[in-house]
Amino acid sequence: MRNLSILLLLVFLLADGCKSGKQVITRNVNQPPPSPSSKFSDQSTWVLGYFVRDQITRAPHSEWFIKGYDEYVINQEALDKLMKIQNEGISIKIVLGTWCPDSRKQVPRFMRIADAWKFPPAGITYIGVDDAKLSPVGEYESLNIQRVPTFIFYINNIEAGRIIENPVTSLEQDMVNILSKKD
């Protein structure tokens, strides 16, 4: 009986000793994705922090991603100009909120353009934010994100320009305008 009491006391102390005073947000990556009928404002559907493109091409995000990607008609004249720009030394960060209508509209379009341009997937970094536009990414605050989506273009690791929320002309023409400074 005494051994059982000691064992219970040790279990209690170990369990209590592992608690932290900090709030921790966890996400089970083995958890099945939410159903496609989920509302995008539901926090359980948000993609936060660094992620890969595949995460927004699966349910529930595939609902908006595939539709936006397939339906976007690229401005061929701007794409032709973009194709003349060498993508060597160029990298892109996309900061988006999967809850945000502008992100759900512009990101699939941008990806269609990047694919047509044959931009290397490894050159694109995706960062998901919550509705306060915060992300659990170490360097995030230095990005100074005010609106999403924000597409940040780097040439040789130096910021060349941004497309914030919505393009000025079109995504592809704004990309040409930002990246043509390189040549």
Secondary structure, 3 states (H helix, E strand, C coil): CHHHHHHHHHHHHHHHHCCCCCCCCCCCCCCCCCCCCCCCCCHHHCCCEEECHHHHCCCCCHHHHHHHHHHCCCCHHHHHHHHCCCCCCEEEEEEECCCCHHHHHHHHHHHHHHHHHCCCHHHEEEEECCCCCCCCCCCHHHHCCCCCCEEEEEECCEEEEEEECCCCCCHHHHHHHHHCCCC
